């Protein structure tokens, strides 16, 4: 009797595990590993920051800000046991902008922001935007839906670029903002 019970229990457990294992099989390729990486630091370890002097920006016109940095995914990929050759796809999962300086300033001085990725040999690509800003020091940006950034993630490095349109600025002031981008990276599994 005990042997029959153990046999039945093993059969039920096996069937349950097979059913549960099959639940995700239709969602992704079983050989694909999905990881998330937060881009908050450049290749040299400094924050991905954008700064400008108010006298260099015209209110109501777009201004391209460069961080003077590049992002290299190789160290992160290596720490996870992968290389750039393993990248199947990558998309921006989320993005955010934080006011760094002046410390009392809020982001409502902005009318519009576009985050772009740029890399040698690739056309610039818009990856996140925002068109309305509250009186807050931190805001989330809206990722461009369905936009693959795998070509950028597969490069030696790429540069995040911030395109802003200011609504108002205080004359003679320096401004600095930090960017954080979360990437969803699909990798060819082991």
Secondary structure, DSSP 8 states (H G I E B T S, - for coil): -HHHHHHHHHHHHHHHHHHHHHHTTTTS-TTEEEEEEEE-B-TTS-B-EEEEEGGGS-TTSEEEEE-S--B--HHHHHHTT--GGGEEEEEEEEEEEEEEESTT--GGGEEEEEEEEE-TTS--EEEEEE----S-SEEEEEE-TT-B-HHHHTSS-BEEEEEEEES---TT-EEEEEEEEEEEEEEE--
